[in-house]
């Protein structure tokens, strides 16, 4: 009986050992095969195409004879405005060239080259500086404008007239702490389609004492010589 028991125990151990070897070998090979297929599959499948990026981060691209632009007003008196043209940020808080009041960038209408920028404090600054800046703009120049904090306390009739000649239809109504974004040009014979204005209204303001941010994007036609 003892010999029989030993034989049975040895047979059981052999069976268990054989089963363990088979299981280990099967799962080891299966894991390796799956990993290899997954690896090959990951490298052989083309990666998902990224959505196209348009100039200035706009939602749509522009024709070849147009410039992409995006103008964003300031947020209350906290976050400054941003002006982008032909995929170049011309003015922004990051560039440290914006300030309270009106922020203006002048761009060559044919080449898209930045000509000049200016920030004009319309609450406590010298309004004569803005008058000179606007008067000296040459024909064929794009004028991008964005407000920050207060754009109108010191705005006079002459400045409003100069912006009107650049194509503005809203500057005559611009008031204390209004938000305004604008793209016009010197020498325009009609009003610009690129302009947005929102009034400072305590009942509708998004911020305490200031209206919501305005964001405008589009395609400005290149001036042909």
C-alpha positions as CSV (number, residue, x, y, z in Angstrom):
1,X,0.0,0.0,0.0
2,X,2.8,2.3,0.8
3,X,4.4,1.8,-2.6
4,X,1.1,2.3,-4.3
5,X,0.6,5.5,-2.4
6,X,4.0,6.8,-3.4
7,X,3.3,6.0,-7.0
8,X,0.0,7.8,-6.9
9,X,1.6,10.8,-5.3
10,X,4.4,10.9,-7.8
11,X,1.8,10.6,-10.6
12,X,-0.2,13.5,-9.2
13,X,2.9,15.7,-8.8
14,X,4.0,14.8,-12.4
15,X,0.5,15.7,-13.7
16,X,0.5,19.0,-11.8
17,X,4.0,19.9,-13.0
18,X,3.1,19.1,-16.6
19,X,-0.1,21.2,-16.4
20,X,1.9,24.1,-14.9
21,X,4.5,23.9,-17.7
22,X,1.7,23.9,-20.4
23,X,-0.1,26.8,-18.9
24,X,3.0,28.9,-18.5
25,X,4.1,28.1,-22.0
26,X,0.7,28.9,-23.5
27,X,0.1,32.2,-21.7
28,X,3.7,33.3,-22.2
29,X,3.5,32.7,-26.0
30,X,0.0,34.3,-26.2
31,X,1.1,37.4,-24.3
32,X,4.2,37.7,-26.6
33,X,2.0,37.2,-29.7
34,X,-0.6,39.8,-28.6
35,X,2.1,42.3,-27.7
36,X,3.9,41.8,-31.0
37,X,0.7,42.2,-33.0
38,X,-0.3,45.3,-31.0
39,X,3.1,46.8,-31.5
40,X,3.1,46.1,-35.2
41,X,-0.5,47.4,-35.4
42,X,0.4,50.6,-33.6
43,X,3.3,51.3,-36.0
44,X,1.6,50.2,-39.2
45,X,-1.7,52.2,-38.7
46,X,-1.4,55.9,-39.8
47,X,-1.9,58.3,-36.9
48,X,-5.1,60.3,-36.8
49,X,-4.7,63.5,-38.7
50,X,-4.8,66.6,-36.7
51,X,-7.4,69.2,-37.5
52,X,-6.0,71.9,-39.7
53,X,-4.6,75.0,-38.0
54,X,-5.6,78.3,-39.6
55,X,-3.7,81.6,-39.4
56,X,-4.2,83.5,-36.1
57,X,-6.0,80.4,-34.8
58,X,-9.2,81.3,-36.8
59,X,-11.9,78.9,-37.4
60,X,-11.6,79.1,-41.2
61,X,-8.7,79.7,-43.6
62,X,-8.5,82.7,-45.9
63,X,-8.0,82.9,-49.7
64,X,-4.5,83.6,-50.9
65,X,-5.3,87.2,-51.7
66,X,-6.6,87.9,-48.2
67,X,-5.0,88.3,-44.8
68,X,-6.3,86.4,-41.7
69,X,-6.8,88.5,-38.6
70,X,-8.2,88.2,-35.1
71,X,-8.8,91.1,-32.8
72,X,-9.8,90.5,-29.1
73,X,-10.8,93.3,-26.7
74,X,-9.6,93.6,-23.2
75,X,-11.4,91.8,-20.3
76,X,-12.5,94.5,-17.8
77,X,-9.3,96.2,-16.5
78,X,-7.5,92.9,-15.9
79,X,-6.6,91.1,-19.1
80,X,-5.3,93.2,-22.0
81,X,-6.4,92.9,-25.7
82,X,-4.8,90.9,-28.5
83,X,-4.3,91.8,-32.1
84,X,-3.2,89.2,-34.6
85,X,-2.6,89.7,-38.4
86,X,-1.3,87.3,-41.0
87,X,-0.5,84.8,-38.2
88,X,1.6,87.3,-36.3
89,X,0.6,88.6,-32.8
90,X,1.2,92.3,-33.2
91,X,0.0,93.4,-29.8
92,X,-0.9,91.6,-26.6
93,X,-0.3,91.4,-22.9
94,X,2.4,88.8,-23.5
95,X,4.2,91.1,-25.8
96,X,3.9,93.8,-23.1
97,X,2.8,96.5,-25.7
98,X,-0.8,97.1,-24.7
99,X,-2.4,99.5,-22.2
100,X,-5.5,101.1,-21.0
101,X,-7.6,102.9,-23.7
102,X,-7.2,102.3,-27.4
103,X,-4.6,99.8,-28.8
104,X,-3.9,100.3,-32.5
105,X,-1.7,98.4,-35.0
106,X,-1.0,99.8,-38.5
107,X,-0.2,97.2,-41.2
108,X,0.8,97.6,-44.8
109,X,-2.3,96.6,-46.9
110,X,-0.2,95.1,-49.7
111,X,2.5,93.2,-47.9
112,X,1.0,92.6,-44.5
113,X,4.1,94.1,-42.8
114,X,3.6,95.7,-39.4
115,X,4.3,99.5,-39.7
116,X,3.6,100.8,-36.2
117,X,1.7,100.2,-33.0
118,X,0.4,102.6,-30.4
119,X,-1.4,102.4,-27.0
120,X,-3.4,105.5,-26.0
121,X,-4.7,106.2,-22.5
122,X,-8.2,107.6,-23.1
123,X,-8.9,108.3,-19.4
124,X,-5.9,110.3,-18.3
125,X,-3.6,110.5,-21.3
126,X,-2.8,113.2,-23.8
127,X,-5.4,112.9,-26.5
128,X,-3.2,115.0,-28.9
129,X,-0.9,112.0,-29.3
130,X,-3.7,109.9,-30.7
131,X,-4.8,112.7,-33.0
132,X,-1.3,112.9,-34.5
133,X,-1.1,109.1,-34.8
134,X,-4.3,108.8,-36.7
135,X,-3.6,111.9,-38.9
136,X,-0.3,110.5,-40.1
137,X,-1.7,107.2,-41.4
138,X,-1.0,106.7,-45.1
139,X,-3.4,105.4,-47.7
140,X,-3.5,101.7,-48.1
141,X,-2.9,101.0,-44.4
142,X,-4.9,98.6,-42.4
143,X,-5.9,99.9,-38.9
144,X,-6.6,97.3,-36.2
145,X,-8.0,98.6,-33.0
146,X,-9.0,97.0,-29.7
147,X,-10.2,98.6,-26.4
148,X,-9.1,98.0,-22.9
149,X,-10.7,99.3,-19.7
150,X,-12.0,102.8,-20.9
151,X,-11.7,103.9,-24.5
152,X,-13.8,107.1,-24.6
153,X,-13.5,109.5,-21.7
154,X,-11.2,111.8,-23.6
155,X,-12.4,110.9,-27.1
156,X,-13.4,114.1,-28.9
157,X,-15.2,114.8,-32.2
158,X,-11.9,115.0,-34.2
159,X,-10.9,111.5,-33.2
160,X,-14.3,110.2,-33.9
161,X,-14.2,111.8,-37.3
162,X,-10.8,110.3,-38.1
163,X,-12.0,106.8,-37.2
164,X,-15.1,107.4,-39.3
165,X,-12.9,108.1,-42.3
166,X,-11.1,104.8,-41.7
167,X,-14.5,103.0,-42.1
168,X,-16.0,103.0,-38.6
169,X,-19.7,103.1,-38.1
170,X,-19.7,102.7,-34.3
171,X,-17.1,105.1,-33.0
172,X,-19.6,107.9,-32.8
173,X,-21.5,105.9,-30.2
174,X,-18.4,104.7,-28.2
175,X,-18.8,105.5,-24.5
176,X,-17.2,105.1,-21.1
177,X,-15.9,101.5,-20.6
178,X,-17.5,100.2,-23.8
179,X,-15.8,97.4,-25.7
180,X,-14.9,97.9,-29.3
181,X,-12.9,96.0,-31.9
182,X,-12.3,97.4,-35.4
183,X,-10.4,96.8,-38.6
184,X,-10.5,99.6,-41.1
185,X,-8.2,101.2,-43.7
186,X,-7.0,104.5,-44.8
187,X,-8.6,105.4,-48.1
188,X,-11.8,103.3,-47.7
189,X,-14.8,104.6,-49.6
190,X,-17.3,102.5,-47.7
191,X,-17.9,101.4,-44.1
192,X,-15.9,98.4,-42.9
193,X,-17.6,95.1,-42.3
194,X,-15.1,94.3,-39.6
195,X,-16.3,96.1,-36.5
196,X,-18.1,95.1,-33.2
197,X,-19.2,97.2,-30.3
198,X,-20.9,96.5,-27.0
199,X,-22.1,99.1,-24.5
200,X,-21.2,99.3,-20.9
201,X,-24.6,98.5,-19.3
202,X,-24.9,97.6,-15.6
203,X,-27.9,95.4,-16.3
204,X,-26.1,93.3,-19.0
205,X,-22.4,93.6,-18.1
206,X,-20.6,90.3,-17.7
207,X,-18.0,91.8,-15.3
208,X,-18.6,94.2,-12.5
209,X,-18.6,97.5,-14.3
210,X,-17.4,96.2,-17.7
211,X,-19.1,94.4,-20.6
212,X,-18.0,91.0,-22.0
213,X,-15.0,90.5,-24.2
214,X,-15.4,91.0,-27.9
215,X,-13.6,88.7,-30.3
216,X,-13.6,89.3,-34.1
217,X,-11.9,87.3,-36.8
218,X,-12.0,87.3,-40.6
219,X,-10.2,87.8,-43.9
220,X,-9.1,91.2,-45.0
221,X,-8.6,91.6,-48.7
222,X,-5.0,92.4,-49.8
223,X,-4.6,95.8,-51.4
224,X,-3.4,95.4,-55.0
225,X,-1.0,98.0,-56.4
